[in-house]
Amino acid sequence: MIMEYHNPVLLKETVDGLNINPDGVYVDVTFGGGGHSKEILKRLSGKGKLFAFDQDQDALKNTIDDERFVLIHENFRYVRRFLRFYGVKGVNGVLADFGVSSHQFDVAERGFSTRFEADLDMRMNQQNELSAFHVVNEYDETRLKNVLLQYGELRAAPAMAKLIIEYRKETPIVTSEQLKKVLKKFLPPRHENKVLAQIYQAIRIEVNQEIEVLKEFLQQTPELLQVGGRLSFISYHSLEDRLVKRFIRNGMFEGEPERDVFGNFEVPLKKVNGLIVPSAEEIKMNNRARSAKLRIAEKL
């Protein structure tokens, strides 16, 4: 059975950014519905190879029947380890779409969407022990505040965390509707959806260790790429995009690289072109594309 997934964002632009060598080896680390992978395969010869990663059990049902294709059921933080298992030491390109898939948003019981009543879950890998329920009900006040502040960029994070702690003393917060009711005073009608999205984003990032995973993954890419190989990455919020942008620019997430006496420094990557965003037409067809930002880089 093929799961219902929406059209991939910036499909042509992202795959064009890889500058495909038909005989090359490529990696799609966020397989999802397989839209980007299918486009890559169209551009590969019989000698080409595509490896894809996805930790979501549902995504495995979208696997592609093609001898050039291998789908690996794992988190992409382990990309280098698993490619070595398959005897791959270097690749010609890596594609990543860091957003939550439309399928995950649209299946109510996964708990990703603010639109549905559901148990607090938000796990991209359903085998993981940490869920949104654990974050909301078991984190202490300081830790919960830091999650909401750092990952949701919510000014009211301290007050939100305090209210959650007080409420759960009486009864656990089990569902998304309960969480909304607890935080109702922070959800003004005009901005309710925006604030809820920030709250959900913060909890989801914590549950799935998204920032840590992204950093681990980015640090592996220069060694993974062959010279001239390309990265083509789509981000959806400022936390991710800042990390991608800084890593491409100077190979670091914080601070500045060491410079020589002339003020120059060496970096493993160079950016290709500028920031690419979806067209108005694409956003009209797929509203979830509205915040997408594509950055492309090449191994020096």
C-alpha positions in Angstrom: 0.0 0.0 0.0 1.3 3.5 -0.9 0.8 6.1 1.8 -0.6 9.4 0.8 2.2 12.0 0.6 1.9 15.5 -0.8 4.1 16.8 -3.6 7.7 17.4 -2.7 8.7 21.0 -2.2 11.1 22.7 -4.7 11.4 19.4 -6.5 13.1 20.6 -9.7 15.3 23.2 -8.0 16.5 20.8 -5.3 17.5 18.0 -7.7 18.9 20.5 -10.3 21.1 21.8 -7.4 22.8 18.4 -7.2 24.1 18.8 -10.8 23.5 15.1 -11.3 26.2 12.9 -12.8 24.2 10.1 -14.4 26.8 7.5 -13.3 27.1 8.9 -9.8 26.1 7.9 -6.3 23.6 10.0 -4.5 21.8 10.0 -1.1 18.3 11.3 -0.2 18.4 11.4 3.6 14.7 12.3 4.0 12.9 9.8 1.8 9.3 10.4 2.9 7.0 9.8 0.0 9.9 9.3 -2.4 9.2 12.3 -4.6 12.8 13.7 -4.6 14.2 10.1 -4.9 12.1 9.4 -8.0 13.3 12.5 -9.7 17.0 11.7 -8.9 16.5 8.1 -10.3 15.1 9.6 -13.6 18.4 11.4 -14.1 20.7 8.4 -13.3 22.0 5.9 -15.8 22.0 2.2 -15.2 25.4 2.6 -13.5 24.1 5.2 -11.0 23.1 4.5 -7.4 20.7 6.1 -4.9 20.6 5.4 -1.2 17.7 6.8 0.8 17.2 7.1 4.6 14.0 7.4 6.6 13.4 6.5 10.3 9.6 6.6 9.9 8.1 3.1 9.6 5.3 4.5 7.4 7.8 5.8 4.8 9.0 2.2 4.2 5.7 1.5 2.4 6.8 3.9 -0.3 10.0 2.0 -1.3 10.9 2.1 -5.0 11.3 -1.1 -6.9 14.5 -0.3 -8.7 17.8 -2.2 -8.6 19.7 1.2 -8.4 17.8 2.1 -5.2 18.4 1.2 -1.5 16.1 2.4 1.3 17.7 2.3 4.8 15.3 2.4 7.8 17.5 4.7 10.0 18.0 8.2 11.2 20.2 10.2 8.9 22.5 11.1 11.8 24.0 7.6 11.0 24.5 8.3 7.3 28.2 7.7 7.1 28.1 4.5 9.1 25.5 2.9 7.0 26.9 3.9 3.7 30.2 2.4 4.8 28.3 -0.8 5.5 27.3 -0.8 1.8 30.9 -0.1 0.7 30.3 3.5 -0.2 33.2 5.8 0.8 32.2 8.9 -1.2 29.1 10.2 -2.9 28.4 12.8 -5.6 25.5 14.5 -3.9 23.3 14.6 -0.8 19.7 15.8 -0.7 17.8 16.6 2.5 14.3 18.1 3.1 14.3 18.8 6.8 10.5 19.4 7.1 8.0 17.1 8.8 6.2 15.3 5.9 2.7 16.1 5.0 1.8 12.5 5.8 3.0 12.9 9.4 0.9 16.1 9.7 -2.2 14.6 8.2 -2.3 11.3 10.2 -4.1 12.5 13.4 -2.8 9.8 15.7 0.8 10.8 15.1 0.2 14.0 17.1 2.1 16.4 14.9 -0.7 18.6 13.8 -2.5 21.4 15.8 -5.6 20.6 13.7 -6.5 17.2 15.3 -7.3 15.9 18.8 -4.7 13.3 19.5 -2.5 11.8 22.1 0.8 13.7 22.7 3.3 11.7 20.6 5.2 13.5 17.8 7.8 10.8 17.3 9.2 10.5 13.8 10.5 7.1 14.7 7.7 5.3 16.5 10.2 3.0 18.2 11.7 5.8 20.2 10.9 6.0 23.9 10.8 9.8 24.3 7.4 11.2 23.2 5.7 14.6 23.5 3.8 13.1 26.5 7.1 12.6 28.3 8.4 16.1 27.5 5.2 17.7 28.7 4.6 15.6 31.8 8.1 14.6 33.0 10.5 17.5 32.3 11.1 19.8 35.2 10.2 23.5 34.9 13.6 24.7 33.9 14.1 22.1 31.2 10.5 22.6 29.8 11.1 26.4 29.8 14.3 26.0 27.9 12.7 23.7 25.3 9.9 26.3 24.6 12.3 29.2 24.6 15.1 27.7 22.6 13.1 25.7 20.0 9.9 27.6 19.9 11.3 31.1 20.4 8.4 31.8 22.7 8.8 34.9 25.0 6.1 33.5 27.3 8.1 30.2 27.8 8.7 30.7 31.5 5.1 31.4 32.3 3.9 28.5 30.0 6.3 26.0 31.7 5.1 27.1 35.1 1.4 26.7 34.2 2.0 23.2 32.7 3.8 22.1 35.9 1.0 23.4 38.1 -1.7 21.7 36.0 0.0 18.3 35.8 0.2 18.1 39.5 -3.5 17.3 39.4 -3.7 15.2 36.3 -1.4 14.2 33.4 -1.7 16.2 30.1 -2.4 13.4 27.7 -3.9 14.9 24.5 -3.3 17.9 22.3 -6.7 19.4 23.3 -5.7 19.2 27.0 -2.5 21.0 26.2 -4.4 23.7 24.3 -6.8 24.2 27.3 -3.9 24.5 29.7 -2.2 27.2 27.6 -5.4 28.9 26.5 -4.4 32.2 28.1 -1.4 32.4 25.8 -3.4 31.8 22.6 -5.1 35.0 21.5 -7.7 34.3 18.8 -5.8 36.4 16.1 -2.5 34.5 16.8 -3.7 31.2 18.1 -2.5 29.1 15.2 0.9 30.8 15.1 1.6 30.4 18.8 0.4 26.8 18.7 2.7 26.1 15.8 5.6 27.4 17.8 4.7 25.3 20.9 4.3 22.2 18.7 7.6 22.9 16.9 9.5 23.2 20.2 8.2 20.0 21.6 8.7 18.1 18.3 12.3 19.3 18.0 13.0 18.1 21.5 11.3 14.7 21.0 13.2 14.0 17.9 16.5 15.7 18.8 16.3 17.5 15.5 19.0 20.1 16.2 21.5 17.6 17.5 20.7 15.3 14.6 21.2 18.1 12.1 24.5 19.1 13.6 25.8 15.5 13.6 24.7 15.1 10.0 26.2 18.3 8.7 29.6 17.5 10.2 29.7 14.3 8.3 28.9 15.8 4.9 32.3 17.2 3.9 34.0 13.8 4.4 31.1 12.1 2.7 31.2 14.1 -0.5 33.7 13.6 -3.3 35.4 16.8 -4.6 32.8 18.6 -6.7 30.0 16.8 -5.0 26.9 18.8 -4.0 24.6 19.3 -1.0 21.0 20.4 -1.6 19.2 21.2 1.6 15.7 22.5 2.3 15.0 24.1 5.7 11.7 25.3 7.1 12.5 27.3 10.2 15.2 29.8 11.3 16.9 27.4 13.7 17.7 24.9 11.0 18.4 27.4 8.3 20.9 29.3 10.5 22.8 26.1 11.1 22.9 25.1 7.5 23.9 28.6 6.4 26.7 28.9 9.0 28.1 25.5 8.3 28.3 26.1 4.5 29.9 29.5 5.1 32.6 28.6 7.6 32.2 24.9 8.6 31.1 25.8 12.1 27.9 26.4 14.1 29.3 28.9 16.5 32.2 31.3 16.6 34.6 32.0 13.8 37.2 29.8 12.2 40.9 30.4 12.7 42.4 32.7 10.1 45.9 32.9 8.7 48.1 36.0 8.8 46.2 37.4 5.8 42.8 37.0 7.4 41.8 34.0 5.2 40.4 30.7 6.4 39.8 27.4 4.8 36.4 25.9 4.5 35.4 22.5 3.1 32.4 23.8 1.1 31.4 26.7 -1.0 27.9 28.0 -1.6 26.4 27.6 -5.0 24.2 30.5 -6.1 22.0 32.3 -3.5 19.0 31.3 -1.3 16.2 29.7 -3.3 12.6 29.9 -2.2 9.4 28.6 -3.7 7.5 30.5 -6.3 4.2 32.1 -5.6 2.6 29.5 -7.9 4.1 26.6 -5.9 3.0 28.2 -2.6 -0.5 28.5 -4.0 -0.6 24.8 -4.9 1.1 23.7 -1.6 0.8 26.1 1.3 3.3 24.1 3.3 6.0 25.2 0.9 5.7 28.9 2.1 8.5 28.8 4.6 10.9 26.5 2.6 14.5 27.7 2.0 16.9 25.9 -0.3 20.6 26.2 0.0 23.1 24.5 -2.2 26.9 23.9 -1.6 29.8 22.1 -3.3 32.8 20.3 -1.9 36.0 22.1 -2.7 
